[in-house]
Amino acid sequence: MAQPLILTLACPDRPGITARVTGFLFERNCNILDAQQFNDRAGNGGADRFFMRVVFDPDGSTAEGLRSDFAALAGEFAMEWTMVTEDRPRRTIILVSKFDHCLVDLLYRWRTGELPIDPVAIVSNHPREAAIRVDIGDIPFHHIPVTPATKPEAEAAFRALADATDAELIVLARYMQVFSDEQSAHFAGRCINIHHSFLPGFKGARPYHQAHERGVKIIGATAHFVTADLDEGPIIHQDVERITHADSPEDLVRKGRDIERRVLAEAVRLFSQERVLMNGTRTVVFRG
């Protein structure tokens, strides 16, 4: 039995889009299993935009044939669109430095079937014994050192690795290196970072100590796409945790790590299930 397909699309808003899309599927005897849409009324960039995510049973039709047929409709409405198999795991590279709590969590959720990803590589700017304290099984590990002098070569080596593995998703799991503008542009829309605050927040070194000194009452984490604007890319998911005056900086670090790993995992899930659509400097996230 053919697996369900996921159709996502974004285009200028105009009457009839939903009718034409659902009609297209009906004419091919496809059964819609889930559908969500959003009309952005000049909320980002000054133009009305329409977004849609549809999960459907192709009823024997091939994905290739449906894509070929849908291309004409997509061209008529100037759609940016994808049509992919629902259960296909997304080929993923995970980058990590010396804090491996997010990596450990992602691997656990992957191994238990919670995350539809296929880890094709783990990359670190540190040797394996310094970066990872968990069994990664057969996942290839790559040590790509980064210094100010060798950064261009290191980034080129990583791009070559991503191309060689056909990586669809890049996850910065507390990877403590800043991508260059060139690297950010190369992976635009498919590179997710976890930031240790509920942005905007305390930047720079020792963020939890800064928060403690300011007497904050919540801490948080933000998962966002990587762009040339450091820690200001389109936000995918956020969460917070309440704290009190009795919490020490060490308590904040402990609680912060928990928020970081669950926020990053949710962002990876949303991306892998084709639930995140770009909308200028923002995202449209169809939750489920």
C-alpha positions in Angstrom: 0.0 0.0 0.0 1.3 3.4 -1.0 2.4 5.7 1.9 0.6 9.0 2.4 2.1 12.0 0.7 2.6 15.5 2.2 1.9 18.5 0.0 3.1 21.9 1.2 2.7 25.2 -0.6 3.0 28.9 -0.3 1.9 31.5 -2.9 0.3 34.9 -3.3 -3.2 34.8 -1.8 -6.2 34.8 -4.2 -9.6 33.2 -4.3 -9.9 29.6 -5.3 -6.6 28.1 -4.2 -8.1 25.6 -1.7 -10.8 24.6 -4.2 -8.3 24.0 -6.9 -5.9 22.0 -4.7 -8.6 19.8 -3.2 -10.2 19.4 -6.6 -6.9 18.3 -8.1 -6.6 15.6 -5.4 -10.3 14.6 -5.8 -9.9 14.2 -9.6 -7.1 11.7 -9.0 -9.1 9.8 -6.3 -6.7 10.9 -3.5 -8.2 10.9 0.0 -7.2 13.9 2.1 -6.2 12.7 5.6 -5.3 16.1 7.1 -5.3 19.7 5.8 -4.3 23.0 7.4 -4.0 26.5 5.8 -3.2 30.0 6.8 -3.8 33.3 5.1 -1.3 36.0 6.1 -3.0 39.3 5.5 -0.1 41.5 4.6 1.6 40.5 7.9 5.1 40.1 6.5 6.5 42.0 3.5 3.3 43.9 2.7 1.7 41.2 0.4 -1.0 38.7 1.3 0.3 35.2 1.3 -1.4 31.8 1.4 0.1 28.7 3.1 -1.2 25.1 3.0 -0.2 21.6 4.2 -2.2 18.6 3.0 -1.6 15.0 3.9 -3.3 12.6 1.5 -3.5 8.9 0.4 -2.4 8.8 -3.2 -4.6 5.7 -3.9 -2.1 4.0 -6.2 -0.9 7.1 -8.0 2.9 7.6 -7.9 4.5 10.6 -6.2 6.4 11.3 -9.5 3.2 11.3 -11.5 1.4 13.5 -9.1 4.3 16.0 -8.9 4.4 16.1 -12.7 0.6 16.8 -12.9 0.6 19.3 -10.0 3.4 21.4 -11.6 1.0 23.1 -14.0 -1.4 24.1 -11.2 1.5 25.3 -9.1 2.8 27.4 -12.0 -0.7 29.0 -12.5 -0.7 30.2 -8.8 3.1 30.9 -8.6 3.4 28.4 -5.8 6.5 27.4 -3.9 5.7 23.8 -3.1 7.0 20.3 -2.2 5.3 16.9 -2.3 7.1 14.2 -0.3 6.4 10.8 1.2 5.2 11.1 4.8 7.3 8.3 6.4 10.6 9.1 4.6 13.2 10.0 7.2 15.1 13.2 6.5 18.8 12.8 6.1 20.3 14.8 8.9 23.8 15.9 10.0 24.2 16.9 13.7 26.9 19.2 14.8 28.1 19.3 18.4 30.9 20.9 20.4 31.5 19.9 24.0 27.9 20.0 25.3 26.3 16.8 24.1 22.9 16.9 26.0 21.0 17.9 22.8 22.8 15.3 20.7 22.0 12.6 23.3 18.3 13.6 23.3 18.0 13.6 19.5 19.6 10.2 19.2 17.3 8.8 21.8 14.2 10.1 20.1 15.5 8.9 16.8 16.2 5.4 18.1 12.7 5.2 19.7 11.0 6.2 16.5 9.9 9.6 17.7 11.9 11.6 15.2 11.7 10.8 11.5 15.3 11.5 10.8 18.2 9.5 9.4 21.5 10.7 11.0 24.0 10.4 8.3 26.9 12.1 10.2 27.9 13.7 13.4 30.4 16.5 13.1 32.4 18.3 15.8 35.1 20.9 16.0 36.6 18.8 18.8 37.9 15.2 18.8 35.3 12.5 19.5 36.6 11.8 23.0 36.1 15.4 23.9 32.8 16.0 22.2 30.7 12.9 22.8 30.1 10.8 25.9 27.4 8.5 24.4 27.4 5.6 22.1 26.6 6.8 18.5 26.6 3.3 17.0 27.4 3.2 13.3 26.8 6.9 12.7 29.9 8.2 11.0 31.8 10.8 13.2 33.8 13.6 11.5 36.3 15.9 13.3 36.5 19.1 11.4 38.7 21.5 13.5 37.9 25.2 13.2 40.3 28.1 13.9 40.1 31.7 12.6 42.8 30.9 10.1 41.3 27.7 8.8 37.6 28.5 9.0 37.1 28.9 5.2 38.7 25.5 4.6 36.7 23.9 7.5 33.4 25.2 6.2 34.2 24.0 2.6 35.0 20.6 4.0 31.6 20.5 5.8 29.8 21.6 2.7 31.5 18.8 0.8 30.3 16.4 3.5 26.8 17.6 3.3 26.7 17.2 -0.4 28.3 13.7 -0.3 25.7 12.5 2.2 22.7 14.3 0.5 21.9 16.0 3.8 18.5 17.6 3.9 18.7 19.0 7.5 21.6 20.4 9.4 21.2 20.6 13.2 23.4 22.7 15.4 23.1 20.8 18.7 25.0 23.4 20.8 27.7 23.7 18.2 29.7 26.6 19.4 30.9 28.0 16.1 29.3 30.8 14.2 28.7 30.1 10.5 30.0 32.6 8.0 27.6 34.5 5.8 28.5 32.2 2.9 27.8 29.1 5.0 24.5 30.5 6.3 23.4 31.2 2.8 24.4 27.8 1.5 22.2 26.0 4.1 19.4 28.6 4.1 16.1 27.1 5.2 17.5 23.7 6.3 19.9 24.6 9.2 18.4 24.7 12.7 20.2 26.2 15.7 19.2 26.1 19.4 19.8 29.3 21.3 20.1 29.3 25.1 17.5 32.0 25.7 13.9 33.0 25.0 15.0 35.4 22.3 15.7 38.3 22.5 17.7 37.8 25.6 21.2 37.7 27.2 23.9 37.3 24.6 27.5 36.4 24.9 29.3 34.4 27.5 27.7 32.9 30.7 24.1 33.8 29.7 22.6 32.0 32.7 24.8 33.9 35.1 23.8 37.1 33.4 20.1 36.1 33.9 20.8 35.2 37.5 22.4 38.6 38.2 19.3 40.4 36.7 16.9 38.3 38.7 14.9 37.0 35.8 11.7 35.0 36.6 11.8 32.8 33.4 14.5 31.3 31.3 13.9 29.7 27.9 15.3 28.4 24.7 14.7 29.2 21.0 15.1 27.0 18.0 15.5 29.0 14.8 16.8 28.8 11.3 20.4 30.0 10.8 20.9 33.2 8.9 23.7 35.7 8.4 22.1 37.7 11.3 23.5 36.0 14.3 20.7 34.4 16.5 18.0 36.3 14.6 16.8 33.8 12.1 13.1 32.8 11.6 11.9 31.2 14.8 10.5 27.6 14.7 9.8 26.8 18.4 10.3 28.3 21.8 9.6 27.3 25.4 10.2 28.7 28.9 10.7 27.6 32.5 9.8 29.6 35.6 12.4 30.1 38.2 12.6 31.8 41.6 15.1 33.9 43.6 16.2 30.6 45.3 17.6 29.2 42.0 21.4 29.4 41.7 23.3 29.8 38.4 23.9 26.1 38.5 20.1 25.5 38.8 19.5 27.7 35.8 22.1 25.8 33.8 20.5 22.5 34.7 17.0 23.7 33.9 18.2 25.5 30.7 19.7 22.3 29.3 16.4 20.5 29.7 14.6 23.3 27.8 17.2 23.4 25.1 17.0 19.7 24.3 13.2 19.5 24.2 12.9 22.7 22.2 15.4 21.5 19.6 13.8 18.1 19.4 10.4 19.7 18.7 11.9 21.9 16.0 13.5 19.0 14.3 10.2 17.0 14.5 8.3 19.9 13.0 10.8 20.4 10.2 11.0 16.7 9.4 7.2 16.4 9.2 7.1 19.3 6.7 5.2 21.5 9.1 7.5 24.6 8.8 7.0 27.0 5.9 9.2 30.1 5.5 7.4 33.4 5.5 10.0 36.1 5.1 11.6 36.7 8.5 9.0 34.5 10.2 7.7 31.0 9.9 4.3 29.4 9.5 4.2 26.3 11.7 1.3 23.8 11.2 1.3 21.9 14.5 0.0 18.4 14.9 
